[in-house]
Every structure is written in C-alpha cells, then in structure tokens.
Amino acid sequence: MSSRLGYEDCVRSFYKLSAPKKYRVMPPERQEGVPGCWSGPVAYKAPGYLEGYSKGYVFGIGHGQGEELVYDFGTMQKGKFSFETVNLAVEAGVAAMVYHGLVFEFNNVDTIEDKYRGVFQFLSAGVSGFKIVGTGGTIFFAYDDELWGISQYYSVGLSIGITLTYGEGISTPIWSKSYLRYGGVNKWELMRDITIDPDSPVWGGFFLPSSLIKGIGIEYAYHYSWIYNEIHLESK
C-alpha cells in the first residue's frame, strides 16, 4: 500500500474491524514500515465489559456514588473507577443497585484510564415493586463523542413504581491492570476474572440474573484477545 491509511483499512477489513474516530491510523511514533511495505499494528475499535454498584437518593433531584470494574478489550486492561452523579428523576426514594453492562468504542491506542475517565451522561428506566426490589436498564454516553454503553441493574430501596432518571456524572480512575504477558494476551486469566473477579465491587463478583451479559463479556474477551494477538504479534 502506498499510504498508511490504505494498509490499516486493508487489515481492519480482513478482521471486520472499524477505525476509531480519533485514530484513522496509528500515531506516527507507533507506525512500522515504509510506503509500499507497511507493517505492524493498526488502530481499531473494541468493546468492553463492566460491573459495579451505585447508591444514592432522589427526591426529584438526586445524588449517587459508586464504583465500577471496567474491562477494555482494545488495550487488554481492566480498571477500577469511582464515580459521582447528580440526576433528575420521576420518583422519590433511597436505593442501592448492582449492575452489569457492555461498553463500546474503546480502542487499542488510548489507555483505559485516559478513555474511561471524565464526564458522562446517562438515562435509566426501570420498575420497582414488592416495596423494595427493582430492575431496569441504563444507557450512558461519555463527552468524548465516542464511548457509550448499556447496563442492566437490580436495586434494593424504598421507591415504588416506574422510574425514569436522567443525570450526569464524573468517573475517576483508582487503579488499572494489564493482561498482556510478553506482548500477548493472557486470555484465560482475563476470562477467569470476568467470570468471578475478587476485585469486583459487585457482591461476590457474580450476580446470577445478569449472567447473560457476563457471558457476552466473556465472548468479547475471547474474540478480541485473538484479534489483539493477531494484529500486535503476528504482524511483526
């Protein structure tokens, strides 16, 4: 290929990948080869998986805080994050919830700390009954115009009825860990941690009703581990 973009588009097409908005090609300092003989990794999008807990109150206007464990299948890292939110809701009450979700638009260039930190907005809808138990879903968007995700939650609290919440929050990194060993991915450690992770803020690391979402996360982990090794190791 005469251009780096042509080379990276060709590799992405072979693996059915897309280029991140921010990186049509790898940054210059990470490019390998010369025109006509390009080589090395290409920039691509990848999904992620998360699980966490939140607690807070709402009386029309509310406040919440919590922690998340997030897996990035672009850079093959996991990170723990704390967050705080303010929100408007069609409900009143006090609740705590656990949730599992999927994240989209990670990439293999930015670290998880750089990509996941910062301000986000979210919209949640659910139903609560039996006086204290509820369930629902959330969609969130980061203000980088790329990262977004969906999650399923289960709550315990004092609100009853249909809930609808819009809010904004800020996410702050606590620590991160890499699953790369000698340049490749330790896929078995990665999938084991997603299944039952001692670092998870979710009680016991496993919550049966959300096992379907966890299963999708494990599938993503396996597939994108293979992608990472193919593109980052086999291209050398």
C-alpha positions as a Markdown table, in Angstrom:
| # | Residue | x | y | z |
|---|---|---|---|---|
| 1 | Met | 0.0 | 0.0 | 0.0 |
| 2 | Ser | 1.3 | 3.4 | -0.9 |
| 3 | Ser | -0.4 | 5.0 | 2.2 |
| 4 | Arg | -0.6 | 4.0 | 5.8 |
| 5 | Leu | -4.4 | 4.5 | 5.7 |
| 6 | Gly | -4.7 | 2.0 | 2.8 |
| 7 | Tyr | -2.7 | -0.6 | 4.8 |
| 8 | Glu | -4.7 | -0.1 | 8.0 |
| 9 | Asp | -8.0 | -0.2 | 6.2 |
| 10 | Cys | -7.0 | -3.4 | 4.5 |
| 11 | Val | -6.1 | -5.1 | 7.8 |
| 12 | Arg | -9.2 | -3.8 | 9.5 |
| 13 | Ser | -11.4 | -5.1 | 6.6 |
| 14 | Phe | -9.8 | -8.6 | 6.9 |
| 15 | Tyr | -10.7 | -8.8 | 10.7 |
| 16 | Lys | -14.0 | -7.0 | 10.3 |
| 17 | Leu | -12.9 | -4.1 | 12.4 |
| 18 | Ser | -13.6 | -0.3 | 12.3 |
| 19 | Ala | -11.2 | 2.6 | 12.8 |
| 20 | Pro | -11.7 | 4.8 | 15.9 |
| 21 | Lys | -12.9 | 8.4 | 15.2 |
| 22 | Lys | -9.7 | 9.8 | 16.8 |
| 23 | Tyr | -7.3 | 7.4 | 15.0 |
| 24 | Arg | -7.7 | 6.7 | 11.4 |
| 25 | Val | -4.2 | 5.3 | 11.6 |
| 26 | Met | -1.8 | 4.5 | 14.4 |
| 27 | Pro | 0.0 | 7.6 | 15.8 |
| 28 | Pro | 3.2 | 8.3 | 13.9 |
| 29 | Glu | 5.5 | 7.1 | 16.7 |
| 30 | Arg | 3.8 | 3.7 | 16.7 |
| 31 | Gln | 3.8 | 3.1 | 12.9 |
| 32 | Glu | 6.1 | 0.5 | 11.4 |
| 33 | Gly | 7.3 | 0.0 | 7.9 |
| 34 | Val | 7.6 | 2.4 | 4.9 |
| 35 | Pro | 5.3 | 3.2 | 1.9 |
| 36 | Gly | 4.9 | 0.0 | -0.1 |
| 37 | Cys | 5.9 | -2.2 | 2.8 |
| 38 | Trp | 3.9 | -1.2 | 5.8 |
| 39 | Ser | 3.8 | -3.5 | 8.9 |
| 40 | Gly | 2.8 | -3.6 | 12.5 |
| 41 | Pro | -0.4 | -3.0 | 14.5 |
| 42 | Val | -3.3 | -0.9 | 13.2 |
| 43 | Ala | -5.8 | 1.2 | 15.1 |
| 44 | Tyr | -9.2 | -0.3 | 15.7 |
| 45 | Lys | -12.3 | -0.1 | 17.9 |
| 46 | Ala | -13.1 | -2.7 | 20.6 |
| 47 | Pro | -15.8 | -3.3 | 23.1 |
| 48 | Gly | -15.6 | -3.7 | 26.9 |
| 49 | Tyr | -17.4 | -5.1 | 29.9 |
| 50 | Leu | -18.2 | -3.6 | 33.3 |
| 51 | Glu | -19.9 | -4.3 | 36.6 |
| 52 | Gly | -20.4 | -2.1 | 39.6 |
| 53 | Tyr | -22.6 | -0.8 | 42.3 |
| 54 | Ser | -24.3 | 2.5 | 43.0 |
| 55 | Lys | -26.1 | 4.0 | 46.0 |
| 56 | Gly | -27.9 | 7.3 | 46.5 |
| 57 | Tyr | -31.1 | 9.1 | 46.9 |
| 58 | Val | -33.6 | 11.1 | 44.8 |
| 59 | Phe | -36.5 | 13.3 | 45.6 |
| 60 | Gly | -37.0 | 14.8 | 42.1 |
| 61 | Ile | -33.3 | 15.8 | 42.3 |
| 62 | Gly | -30.8 | 13.2 | 43.4 |
| 63 | His | -27.2 | 12.3 | 44.1 |
| 64 | Gly | -25.4 | 9.0 | 43.7 |
| 65 | Gln | -22.0 | 7.4 | 44.0 |
| 66 | Gly | -20.3 | 4.1 | 43.5 |
| 67 | Glu | -17.6 | 2.0 | 42.0 |
| 68 | Glu | -17.1 | 0.1 | 38.7 |
| 69 | Leu | -14.7 | -2.5 | 37.4 |
| 70 | Val | -14.2 | -2.0 | 33.7 |
| 71 | Tyr | -12.6 | -4.2 | 31.1 |
| 72 | Asp | -11.1 | -2.7 | 27.9 |
| 73 | Phe | -10.7 | -5.3 | 25.1 |
| 74 | Gly | -8.8 | -2.8 | 23.0 |
| 75 | Thr | -5.8 | -2.3 | 25.2 |
| 76 | Met | -6.5 | -5.5 | 27.2 |
| 77 | Gln | -6.7 | -3.8 | 30.6 |
| 78 | Lys | -9.1 | -3.6 | 33.5 |
| 79 | Gly | -9.5 | -0.7 | 35.7 |
| 80 | Lys | -11.4 | 0.2 | 38.9 |
| 81 | Phe | -13.2 | 3.6 | 38.8 |
| 82 | Ser | -15.2 | 5.6 | 41.3 |
| 83 | Phe | -18.0 | 8.0 | 40.2 |
| 84 | Glu | -20.4 | 10.5 | 41.5 |
| 85 | Thr | -23.7 | 11.6 | 39.8 |
| 86 | Val | -26.4 | 14.2 | 40.0 |
| 87 | Asn | -29.8 | 13.4 | 38.4 |
| 88 | Leu | -33.4 | 14.3 | 37.8 |
| 89 | Ala | -35.9 | 11.6 | 38.3 |
| 90 | Val | -39.6 | 10.8 | 38.1 |
| 91 | Glu | -39.5 | 9.2 | 41.6 |
| 92 | Ala | -38.6 | 9.7 | 45.2 |
| 93 | Gly | -36.6 | 7.3 | 47.3 |
| 94 | Val | -33.4 | 5.8 | 48.5 |
| 95 | Ala | -31.8 | 2.8 | 46.8 |
| 96 | Ala | -28.6 | 0.8 | 46.2 |
| 97 | Met | -28.1 | -1.2 | 43.0 |
| 98 | Val | -25.7 | -3.6 | 41.3 |
| 99 | Tyr | -25.3 | -3.7 | 37.5 |
| 100 | His | -23.5 | -5.4 | 34.7 |
| 101 | Gly | -23.0 | -3.9 | 31.2 |
| 102 | Leu | -21.2 | -3.6 | 27.9 |
| 103 | Val | -19.1 | -0.7 | 26.7 |
| 104 | Phe | -18.5 | 0.3 | 23.1 |
| 105 | Glu | -15.9 | 2.4 | 21.3 |
| 106 | Phe | -12.8 | 1.6 | 23.3 |
| 107 | Asn | -9.7 | 1.4 | 21.1 |
| 108 | Asn | -6.2 | -0.2 | 21.1 |
| 109 | Val | -4.4 | 3.1 | 21.3 |
| 110 | Asp | -5.6 | 5.0 | 24.4 |
| 111 | Thr | -5.2 | 3.5 | 27.9 |
| 112 | Ile | -8.3 | 2.7 | 29.9 |
| 113 | Glu | -7.5 | 5.5 | 32.3 |
| 114 | Asp | -7.5 | 8.1 | 29.5 |
| 115 | Lys | -10.5 | 6.7 | 27.7 |
| 116 | Tyr | -12.9 | 6.0 | 30.6 |
| 117 | Arg | -12.3 | 8.9 | 32.9 |
| 118 | Gly | -14.2 | 12.1 | 32.8 |
| 119 | Val | -17.8 | 13.4 | 32.4 |
| 120 | Phe | -20.7 | 11.3 | 31.2 |
| 121 | Gln | -24.5 | 11.5 | 30.9 |
| 122 | Phe | -27.0 | 8.7 | 31.4 |
| 123 | Leu | -30.6 | 7.7 | 31.1 |
| 124 | Ser | -32.2 | 5.0 | 33.2 |
| 125 | Ala | -35.6 | 3.4 | 33.1 |
| 126 | Gly | -37.0 | 0.6 | 35.3 |
| 127 | Val | -39.7 | -0.6 | 37.6 |
| 128 | Ser | -39.7 | -1.3 | 41.3 |
| 129 | Gly | -42.2 | -3.3 | 43.3 |
| 130 | Phe | -42.6 | -5.6 | 46.2 |
| 131 | Lys | -41.9 | -2.5 | 48.2 |
| 132 | Ile | -38.1 | -2.7 | 47.9 |
| 133 | Val | -36.9 | -4.6 | 44.8 |
| 134 | Gly | -36.4 | -3.2 | 41.3 |
| 135 | Thr | -34.8 | -3.8 | 38.0 |
| 136 | Gly | -34.1 | -1.8 | 34.8 |
| 137 | Gly | -31.6 | -0.6 | 32.3 |
| 138 | Thr | -29.2 | 2.3 | 31.7 |
| 139 | Ile | -27.6 | 3.8 | 28.6 |
| 140 | Phe | -24.7 | 6.2 | 29.1 |
| 141 | Phe | -22.6 | 8.4 | 26.8 |
| 142 | Ala | -19.2 | 10.0 | 27.5 |
| 143 | Tyr | -18.5 | 13.5 | 26.4 |
| 144 | Asp | -15.7 | 12.4 | 24.1 |
| 145 | Asp | -18.4 | 11.7 | 21.4 |
| 146 | Glu | -17.2 | 8.1 | 21.2 |
| 147 | Leu | -17.5 | 6.0 | 24.3 |
| 148 | Trp | -21.0 | 4.7 | 25.2 |
| 149 | Gly | -22.5 | 1.7 | 26.9 |
| 150 | Ile | -25.6 | -0.2 | 28.2 |
| 151 | Ser | -26.2 | -1.9 | 31.5 |
| 152 | Gln | -28.8 | -3.9 | 33.4 |
| 153 | Tyr | -29.4 | -3.2 | 37.1 |
| 154 | Tyr | -31.1 | -4.7 | 40.1 |
| 155 | Ser | -31.9 | -2.4 | 43.0 |
| 156 | Val | -33.0 | -2.6 | 46.6 |
| 157 | Gly | -34.6 | 0.5 | 48.1 |
| 158 | Leu | -37.7 | 2.4 | 49.2 |
| 159 | Ser | -39.0 | 3.6 | 45.8 |
| 160 | Ile | -42.1 | 2.0 | 44.3 |
| 161 | Gly | -43.4 | 2.2 | 40.7 |
| 162 | Ile | -41.9 | 3.2 | 37.4 |
| 163 | Thr | -38.6 | 5.0 | 37.5 |
| 164 | Leu | -37.1 | 7.3 | 34.8 |
| 165 | Thr | -33.9 | 9.1 | 35.6 |
| 166 | Tyr | -31.6 | 11.4 | 33.6 |
| 167 | Gly | -28.3 | 12.5 | 35.1 |
| 168 | Glu | -24.6 | 13.5 | 34.6 |
| 169 | Gly | -21.6 | 12.2 | 36.4 |
| 170 | Ile | -17.8 | 12.1 | 36.6 |
| 171 | Ser | -15.7 | 9.0 | 36.6 |
| 172 | Thr | -12.2 | 8.9 | 38.3 |
| 173 | Pro | -9.7 | 6.1 | 37.9 |
| 174 | Ile | -8.4 | 4.3 | 41.0 |
| 175 | Trp | -6.1 | 1.7 | 39.5 |
| 176 | Ser | -5.6 | -0.4 | 36.4 |
| 177 | Lys | -4.1 | -3.8 | 35.5 |
| 178 | Ser | -2.8 | -5.1 | 32.1 |
| 179 | Tyr | -3.5 | -8.7 | 30.8 |
| 180 | Leu | -0.5 | -8.5 | 28.4 |
| 181 | Arg | 2.2 | -11.0 | 29.0 |
| 182 | Tyr | 5.3 | -10.9 | 26.8 |
| 183 | Gly | 3.4 | -8.8 | 24.3 |
| 184 | Gly | 0.4 | -11.2 | 24.1 |
| 185 | Val | -2.9 | -11.5 | 26.0 |
| 186 | Asn | -3.3 | -13.9 | 28.9 |
| 187 | Lys | -6.8 | -14.8 | 27.7 |
| 188 | Trp | -7.5 | -17.4 | 30.4 |
| 189 | Glu | -6.7 | -15.0 | 33.2 |
| 190 | Leu | -8.9 | -12.4 | 31.6 |
| 191 | Met | -11.9 | -14.6 | 31.1 |
| 192 | Arg | -11.5 | -16.1 | 34.6 |
| 193 | Asp | -11.5 | -12.6 | 36.1 |
| 194 | Ile | -14.6 | -11.6 | 34.2 |
| 195 | Thr | -16.4 | -14.7 | 35.5 |
| 196 | Ile | -15.6 | -14.3 | 39.2 |
| 197 | Asp | -13.2 | -11.4 | 39.9 |
| 198 | Pro | -12.0 | -10.8 | 43.5 |
| 199 | Asp | -11.6 | -7.1 | 42.6 |
| 200 | Ser | -15.3 | -6.7 | 41.6 |
| 201 | Pro | -17.3 | -4.2 | 43.6 |
| 202 | Val | -20.4 | -6.3 | 42.9 |
| 203 | Trp | -21.2 | -8.6 | 45.9 |
| 204 | Gly | -19.4 | -11.8 | 45.4 |
| 205 | Gly | -18.2 | -10.9 | 41.9 |
| 206 | Phe | -21.2 | -12.8 | 40.4 |
| 207 | Phe | -24.9 | -12.0 | 40.1 |
| 208 | Leu | -27.0 | -14.7 | 38.5 |
| 209 | Pro | -29.7 | -12.7 | 36.8 |
| 210 | Ser | -27.0 | -10.8 | 34.8 |
| 211 | Ser | -25.1 | -13.9 | 33.8 |
| 212 | Leu | -26.2 | -13.4 | 30.1 |
| 213 | Ile | -24.4 | -10.0 | 30.0 |
| 214 | Lys | -21.4 | -11.5 | 31.7 |
| 215 | Gly | -21.5 | -14.3 | 29.1 |
| 216 | Ile | -21.4 | -11.8 | 26.3 |
| 217 | Gly | -18.4 | -10.1 | 28.0 |
| 218 | Ile | -16.6 | -13.4 | 28.1 |
| 219 | Glu | -17.3 | -14.0 | 24.4 |
| 220 | Tyr | -15.9 | -10.5 | 23.6 |
| 221 | Ala | -12.9 | -11.1 | 25.8 |
| 222 | Tyr | -12.1 | -14.4 | 23.9 |
| 223 | His | -12.6 | -12.9 | 20.4 |
| 224 | Tyr | -10.7 | -9.7 | 21.0 |
| 225 | Ser | -7.8 | -11.5 | 22.7 |
| 226 | Trp | -7.4 | -13.4 | 19.5 |
| 227 | Ile | -7.7 | -10.1 | 17.5 |
| 228 | Tyr | -5.1 | -8.4 | 19.7 |
| 229 | Asn | -2.6 | -11.2 | 19.3 |
| 230 | Glu | -3.1 | -11.5 | 15.6 |
| 231 | Ile | -2.6 | -7.8 | 14.9 |
| 232 | His | 0.0 | -7.0 | 17.6 |
| 233 | Leu | 2.1 | -10.1 | 17.4 |
| 234 | Glu | 1.5 | -11.9 | 14.1 |
| 235 | Ser | 2.1 | -8.7 | 12.2 |
| 236 | Lys | 5.7 | -8.4 | 13.4 |
